[in-house]
């Protein structure tokens, strides 16, 4: 089994500025923003879109209803955040009747900070090439006057926060797939994280039968005459894959948290665009880390959007993802089914980060350049609901949330749950 010491060490040894932030994101003289987390309330960013996909910006507090584990949760406050585009449109509409001279608009628009975080830990060579091409297409046009951006990766690429397109393009050119967190393809049997989760946590009988056959084949043994040894091979490979996957999720989400923390210290509009094929976040620890990121982003007004760099995919198994060793799995379609399920599971972490912060998730599309441009722009309107947590037991349990709006024909995007705060010792 490959050790994760290298990738994790590379992640941890990046240059950090004061407060543990990735270098290149801080700006001299930037205003300090203190994020206060009140255990008696929860912030929930919400984006509401009409049938044409346009963000709706005229809702009131009484239009929202939040269900916590199926029961109404009190909304104590609501705020509406408008993008620069929405504010400009509002100023144009209020300029006055035709034939009158409008007052000059304020030219000193608030600075917008955008982090393009490329997931070189998980992107394959072809995926990375498409992601870099999408970034280059986006940078064909100069950044707006108030925009500052940085090209960042998990393993060390950092263009620095800048308005200079040449510096950003140079950062893109340095991106290379590392894939240091991938499982050991030489293991007998070769089991990835999704398969290990199905075996160990979900006790899948079809998956177990398929992996027993694969283990017998790669060990050149009979699954009947040597069943004890073959079963041990499967258990060992599955446990190692599960451990490596949990470590990978911890390192990945930990870095995303650090980037969000750094962004929280910058004034103006702040957006993190995560370009990734996705990663699995099914463990309890990963879910808690993800929930903490959502809490931090909501308190600091940071929007996270995500782009699945795999592009248009029907879940087909690529040449580099061998299913050899299990005739049973190939005949029954189990291999393709498991692969498609793994793809959907890996997307879930990206979808949750985007939905929980008012961002967008671009997936299953080939025009990555257009997708990246839309994600960088962000929604025109974002609501932030403050929920009272009075009566919630401080025991760290997970609570499912559902946000409803009293308007037909709209789609509501919001975080789907939170962990109750734990009582301090």
C-alpha positions as CSV (number, residue, x, y, z in Angstrom):
1,X,0.0,0.0,0.0
2,X,1.4,3.4,-0.9
3,X,2.0,5.7,2.0
4,X,0.3,9.1,2.2
5,X,3.2,10.7,4.0
6,X,4.5,12.4,0.8
7,X,1.3,14.1,-0.3
8,X,0.3,15.0,3.2
9,X,3.7,16.4,4.0
10,X,3.7,18.4,0.8
11,X,0.3,19.8,1.7
12,X,1.5,20.7,5.2
13,X,4.8,22.2,4.1
14,X,3.4,24.9,1.9
15,X,4.4,28.4,2.8
16,X,1.9,29.8,5.2
17,X,1.5,33.4,6.2
18,X,0.3,34.7,9.5
19,X,-2.7,32.7,10.8
20,X,-1.8,29.6,8.9
21,X,-3.1,30.8,5.5
22,X,-1.7,29.6,2.2
23,X,0.8,32.2,1.0
24,X,-0.3,34.4,-1.8
25,X,-3.8,34.9,-0.5
26,X,-3.0,37.4,2.2
27,X,-2.8,41.1,1.3
28,X,-0.8,43.7,3.2
29,X,-3.0,46.0,5.1
30,X,-6.1,43.9,4.6
31,X,-8.9,44.4,7.1
32,X,-9.2,41.7,9.8
33,X,-12.6,40.1,10.0
34,X,-13.5,38.3,13.2
35,X,-15.9,35.4,12.7
36,X,-18.0,34.8,15.8
37,X,-19.7,31.4,16.0
38,X,-22.7,31.5,18.3
39,X,-23.8,28.1,19.5
40,X,-27.3,29.5,19.8
41,X,-27.7,30.2,16.1
42,X,-26.9,28.7,12.7
43,X,-26.3,30.6,9.5
44,X,-27.7,29.0,6.3
45,X,-26.9,30.6,2.9
46,X,-29.7,30.0,0.4
47,X,-30.0,30.7,-3.3
48,X,-33.5,30.6,-5.0
49,X,-33.7,30.3,-8.7
50,X,-36.7,30.6,-11.1
51,X,-37.6,28.3,-13.9
52,X,-35.0,30.0,-16.2
53,X,-32.2,29.5,-13.6
54,X,-32.1,33.2,-12.6
55,X,-31.5,34.0,-9.0
56,X,-34.5,35.5,-7.2
57,X,-33.9,38.5,-5.1
58,X,-37.2,39.8,-3.8
59,X,-38.1,37.3,-1.1
60,X,-38.8,38.3,2.5
61,X,-38.1,36.5,5.8
62,X,-41.7,35.3,6.0
63,X,-41.4,33.6,2.6
64,X,-38.9,31.0,4.1
65,X,-39.6,28.0,6.2
66,X,-36.9,25.7,7.6
67,X,-37.5,22.1,8.8
68,X,-34.9,20.7,11.2
69,X,-35.4,16.9,11.4
70,X,-38.8,17.5,9.9
71,X,-39.8,20.1,12.6
72,X,-40.0,23.9,12.0
73,X,-36.9,25.8,13.1
74,X,-37.3,29.5,14.0
75,X,-35.7,32.0,11.6
76,X,-34.5,34.9,13.7
77,X,-33.0,37.1,10.9
78,X,-32.5,37.2,7.2
79,X,-30.0,39.2,5.1
80,X,-29.7,39.5,1.3
81,X,-26.4,39.7,-0.4
82,X,-26.2,41.2,-3.9
83,X,-23.4,40.6,-6.5
84,X,-21.8,43.6,-8.2
85,X,-23.8,42.8,-11.3
86,X,-27.1,42.9,-9.4
87,X,-26.1,46.2,-7.7
88,X,-25.2,47.7,-11.1
89,X,-28.5,46.6,-12.6
90,X,-30.3,48.2,-9.6
91,X,-28.4,51.4,-10.1
92,X,-29.3,51.5,-13.8
93,X,-33.0,50.9,-13.1
94,X,-33.0,53.7,-10.5
95,X,-31.2,56.1,-12.8
96,X,-34.4,58.0,-13.6
97,X,-36.8,58.4,-16.5
98,X,-35.7,58.5,-20.1
99,X,-34.2,61.8,-21.2
100,X,-32.7,62.6,-17.8
101,X,-29.1,62.6,-16.9
102,X,-28.2,59.9,-14.3
103,X,-25.8,60.6,-11.5
104,X,-22.3,59.0,-12.0
105,X,-22.1,55.5,-10.5
106,X,-19.5,54.9,-7.7
107,X,-16.4,54.0,-9.6
108,X,-14.6,52.5,-6.6
109,X,-16.4,49.1,-6.6
110,X,-15.6,46.6,-3.9
111,X,-12.7,44.3,-4.6
112,X,-13.7,40.7,-5.6
113,X,-11.3,37.9,-4.6
114,X,-11.4,34.6,-6.5
115,X,-9.4,31.5,-5.6
116,X,-9.2,28.9,-8.4
117,X,-8.2,25.8,-6.4
118,X,-7.2,23.0,-8.7
119,X,-7.4,19.5,-7.2
120,X,-4.1,18.1,-8.4
121,X,-4.4,15.3,-5.8
122,X,-7.2,13.7,-7.7
123,X,-7.3,15.0,-11.2
124,X,-5.9,12.6,-13.8
125,X,-3.7,13.7,-16.8
126,X,-6.6,14.1,-19.2
127,X,-8.8,15.8,-16.6
128,X,-6.0,18.2,-15.7
129,X,-5.5,19.2,-19.3
130,X,-9.1,20.0,-19.7
131,X,-9.2,22.0,-16.5
132,X,-6.1,24.0,-17.6
133,X,-7.7,24.7,-21.0
134,X,-10.8,25.9,-19.3
135,X,-8.8,28.2,-17.1
136,X,-6.9,29.6,-20.1
137,X,-10.2,30.2,-21.9
138,X,-11.5,32.1,-18.9
139,X,-8.4,34.3,-18.8
140,X,-8.6,35.2,-22.5
141,X,-10.5,38.2,-21.2
142,X,-8.9,40.5,-18.7
143,X,-10.1,40.5,-15.2
144,X,-12.5,43.3,-14.2
145,X,-10.9,46.3,-12.6
146,X,-11.9,45.3,-9.0
147,X,-11.1,41.6,-9.4
148,X,-8.1,39.8,-7.9
149,X,-7.5,36.1,-8.4
150,X,-5.1,33.3,-7.5
151,X,-4.3,29.9,-9.1
152,X,-3.8,27.5,-6.3
153,X,-3.3,23.7,-6.0
154,X,-3.2,21.3,-3.1
155,X,0.4,20.4,-3.6
156,X,2.1,23.7,-4.0
157,X,1.2,25.7,-7.1
158,X,0.5,29.3,-6.1
159,X,0.4,32.2,-8.5
160,X,-0.2,34.8,-5.7
161,X,-3.3,36.9,-5.5
162,X,-3.0,39.2,-8.5
163,X,-4.7,41.2,-11.2
164,X,-2.0,40.1,-13.7
165,X,-3.3,37.6,-16.3
166,X,0.3,36.6,-17.1
167,X,1.0,35.5,-13.6
168,X,-2.3,33.6,-13.5
169,X,-1.5,31.9,-16.8
170,X,2.0,31.0,-15.5
171,X,0.3,29.4,-12.5
172,X,-1.9,27.4,-14.8
173,X,1.1,26.2,-16.8
174,X,2.7,24.8,-13.6
175,X,-0.2,22.5,-12.8
176,X,0.4,18.8,-13.0
177,X,-1.6,15.8,-11.8
178,X,0.0,14.4,-8.6
179,X,-2.6,11.8,-7.6
180,X,-0.5,10.9,-4.6
181,X,-3.6,9.8,-2.6
182,X,-4.6,7.1,-5.1
183,X,-4.9,3.5,-3.9
184,X,-2.2,0.9,-4.7
185,X,-3.2,-0.7,-8.0
186,X,-0.7,-3.5,-7.2
187,X,-2.7,-4.7,-4.2
188,X,-4.3,-8.2,-4.4
189,X,-7.1,-7.5,-5.0
190,X,-7.0,-3.9,-6.2
191,X,-9.8,-2.3,-4.1
192,X,-10.6,1.5,-4.2
193,X,-12.2,3.5,-1.5
194,X,-15.8,3.2,-2.8
195,X,-15.5,-0.6,-3.0
196,X,-14.0,-0.7,0.4
197,X,-16.8,1.3,1.8
198,X,-19.4,-1.1,0.2
199,X,-17.6,-4.1,1.7
200,X,-16.8,-2.8,5.2
201,X,-19.5,-0.3,6.0
202,X,-22.4,-1.4,3.8
203,X,-21.7,-5.1,3.8
204,X,-22.6,-5.5,0.1
205,X,-22.9,-9.3,-0.7
206,X,-22.6,-8.8,-4.5
207,X,-19.5,-6.8,-4.0
208,X,-18.1,-9.3,-1.6
209,X,-18.6,-12.1,-4.1
210,X,-17.0,-10.2,-6.9
211,X,-13.9,-9.3,-4.8
212,X,-13.5,-12.9,-3.5
213,X,-13.3,-14.0,-7.2
214,X,-10.8,-11.2,-8.0
215,X,-8.6,-12.1,-5.0
216,X,-8.6,-15.8,-5.9
217,X,-7.6,-14.9,-9.5
218,X,-4.8,-12.5,-8.6
219,X,-3.5,-14.9,-6.0
220,X,-3.7,-17.8,-8.4
221,X,-5.7,-19.8,-5.9
222,X,-9.1,-21.5,-5.7
223,X,-11.7,-19.6,-3.8
224,X,-13.2,-22.8,-2.6
225,X,-10.1,-24.7,-1.4
226,X,-8.4,-21.6,0.1
227,X,-11.4,-19.6,1.1
228,X,-10.0,-18.4,4.5
229,X,-6.8,-17.0,2.9
230,X,-8.7,-15.4,0.0
231,X,-11.2,-13.8,2.4
232,X,-8.3,-12.4,4.4
233,X,-6.8,-10.9,1.3
234,X,-10.1,-9.0,0.6
235,X,-10.4,-7.8,4.2
236,X,-6.8,-6.6,4.3
237,X,-7.1,-4.7,1.0
238,X,-10.4,-3.2,1.9
239,X,-9.3,-2.0,5.3
240,X,-6.1,-0.4,3.8
241,X,-8.1,1.3,1.1
242,X,-10.6,2.6,3.6
243,X,-7.9,4.0,5.9
244,X,-6.1,5.7,2.9
245,X,-9.4,7.2,1.7
246,X,-10.2,8.6,5.1
247,X,-6.7,10.1,5.4
248,X,-7.1,11.6,1.9
249,X,-10.5,13.2,2.8
250,X,-9.1,14.6,6.0
251,X,-6.1,16.2,4.1
252,X,-8.3,17.5,1.3
253,X,-11.0,19.0,3.4
254,X,-8.4,20.4,5.8
255,X,-6.8,22.3,3.0
256,X,-10.1,23.6,1.7
257,X,-10.9,24.8,5.3
258,X,-7.5,26.7,5.4
259,X,-8.3,28.4,2.1
260,X,-11.7,29.5,3.3
261,X,-10.2,30.7,6.6
262,X,-7.7,32.8,4.6
263,X,-10.4,34.2,2.3
264,X,-12.4,35.2,5.4
265,X,-9.7,37.8,6.2
266,X,-10.0,39.7,2.9
267,X,-12.5,42.5,2.4
268,X,-15.0,42.5,-0.5
269,X,-16.7,39.6,-2.3
270,X,-14.9,36.3,-1.9
271,X,-15.3,33.2,-4.0
272,X,-13.6,29.8,-3.9
273,X,-13.9,27.8,-7.2
274,X,-12.8,24.2,-6.6
275,X,-11.9,22.4,-9.8
276,X,-11.9,18.7,-9.0
277,X,-13.2,15.2,-10.1
278,X,-14.6,14.9,-6.6
279,X,-13.5,13.0,-3.5
280,X,-15.3,10.7,-1.1
281,X,-16.5,12.2,2.2
282,X,-18.7,9.5,3.7
283,X,-16.9,9.0,7.0
284,X,-18.2,10.7,10.1
285,X,-15.0,12.7,10.5
286,X,-15.2,13.9,6.9
287,X,-18.8,15.0,7.3
288,X,-17.9,16.9,10.5
289,X,-15.0,18.6,8.7
290,X,-17.3,19.5,5.8
291,X,-19.9,20.9,8.2
292,X,-17.2,23.0,9.9
293,X,-16.2,24.4,6.5
294,X,-19.9,25.4,5.8
295,X,-20.1,27.1,9.2
296,X,-16.9,29.0,8.6
297,X,-17.9,30.0,5.0
298,X,-21.4,31.1,6.1
299,X,-20.0,33.2,9.0
300,X,-17.4,34.9,6.8
301,X,-19.6,35.3,3.6
302,X,-17.4,33.1,1.5
303,X,-19.0,31.3,-1.5
304,X,-17.7,27.9,-2.6
305,X,-18.5,26.8,-6.2
306,X,-17.3,23.6,-7.8
307,X,-16.5,22.3,-11.3
308,X,-16.3,18.6,-12.0
309,X,-13.4,18.5,-14.4
310,X,-14.3,15.0,-15.8
311,X,-16.7,16.7,-18.2
312,X,-19.5,14.9,-19.9
313,X,-19.5,11.3,-18.7
314,X,-22.0,8.4,-18.8
315,X,-20.0,6.5,-16.1
316,X,-18.0,4.5,-18.6
317,X,-14.9,2.7,-17.2
318,X,-11.8,4.2,-18.7
319,X,-8.7,2.3,-19.9
320,X,-6.9,3.1,-16.7
321,X,-9.6,1.7,-14.5
322,X,-9.3,-2.1,-15.1
323,X,-12.0,-4.4,-14.0
324,X,-10.0,-7.5,-14.9
325,X,-10.1,-10.4,-12.4
326,X,-13.9,-10.7,-11.9
327,X,-15.7,-12.4,-14.8
328,X,-18.8,-12.5,-12.5
329,X,-18.7,-8.7,-12.0
330,X,-18.2,-8.0,-15.7
331,X,-21.0,-10.4,-16.9
332,X,-23.5,-9.1,-14.3
333,X,-22.6,-5.4,-15.0
334,X,-21.5,-5.0,-11.4
335,X,-18.2,-3.4,-12.4
336,X,-19.9,-0.6,-14.4
337,X,-22.5,-0.2,-11.7
338,X,-20.0,0.1,-8.9
339,X,-17.9,2.6,-11.0
340,X,-21.0,4.8,-11.7
341,X,-21.9,4.7,-8.0
342,X,-18.4,5.7,-7.0
343,X,-18.5,8.6,-9.4
344,X,-21.8,9.8,-7.9
345,X,-20.5,9.4,-4.4
346,X,-17.3,11.4,-5.2
347,X,-19.4,14.2,-6.6
348,X,-21.4,14.5,-3.3
349,X,-18.7,16.3,-1.4
350,X,-18.5,19.0,-4.2
351,X,-22.2,19.3,-4.3
352,X,-22.6,19.7,-0.6
353,X,-19.9,22.4,-0.4
354,X,-21.5,24.4,-3.2
355,X,-25.1,24.0,-2.0
356,X,-24.2,24.8,1.6
357,X,-22.5,28.2,0.7
358,X,-24.8,29.5,-2.0
359,X,-22.4,28.5,-4.8
360,X,-23.0,26.5,-7.9
361,X,-21.9,23.1,-9.1
362,X,-21.0,22.5,-12.7
363,X,-21.0,18.9,-13.7
364,X,-21.6,16.5,-16.6
365,X,-20.9,19.1,-19.2
366,X,-18.1,19.5,-21.7
367,X,-17.9,23.3,-22.0
368,X,-15.7,23.7,-18.9
369,X,-14.6,27.2,-19.9
370,X,-18.2,28.5,-19.8
371,X,-18.8,26.6,-16.6
372,X,-15.8,28.1,-14.9
373,X,-16.8,31.6,-16.0
374,X,-20.3,31.1,-14.5
375,X,-18.9,29.8,-11.2
376,X,-16.5,32.7,-10.9
377,X,-19.3,35.2,-11.4
378,X,-21.4,33.7,-8.5
379,X,-25.1,34.1,-7.9
380,X,-26.7,37.5,-8.2
381,X,-28.6,37.2,-5.0
382,X,-27.9,35.1,-1.9
383,X,-30.0,35.0,1.3
384,X,-28.5,34.2,4.6
385,X,-30.9,32.8,7.2
386,X,-30.1,32.9,10.8
387,X,-31.7,30.0,12.7
388,X,-32.3,29.8,16.4
389,X,-30.8,26.6,17.9
390,X,-32.7,27.0,21.2
391,X,-33.7,23.6,22.4
392,X,-31.1,21.7,20.3
393,X,-29.2,19.3,22.5
394,X,-25.4,20.1,22.5
395,X,-24.4,16.5,21.7
396,X,-22.7,16.7,18.3
397,X,-25.5,14.8,16.5
398,X,-26.3,15.4,12.8
399,X,-29.5,17.3,12.0
400,X,-31.1,17.1,8.5
401,X,-32.3,20.5,7.2
402,X,-34.8,21.4,4.5
403,X,-35.4,24.9,3.4
404,X,-38.8,25.7,1.7
405,X,-40.0,28.9,0.0
406,X,-43.6,30.1,-0.4
407,X,-43.3,30.5,-4.1
408,X,-44.1,28.0,-6.9
409,X,-41.8,27.2,-9.7
410,X,-38.6,27.9,-8.0
411,X,-35.6,25.8,-7.0
412,X,-34.1,26.2,-3.6
413,X,-30.4,25.6,-3.0
414,X,-29.2,25.3,0.7
415,X,-27.2,23.2,3.0
416,X,-28.8,19.9,3.8
417,X,-27.8,19.5,7.5
418,X,-25.5,20.5,10.3
419,X,-23.9,19.0,13.4
420,X,-25.3,20.2,16.7
421,X,-22.6,22.1,18.7
422,X,-21.0,20.1,21.5
423,X,-21.2,21.3,25.0
424,X,-17.9,22.7,26.3
425,X,-16.2,20.7,28.9
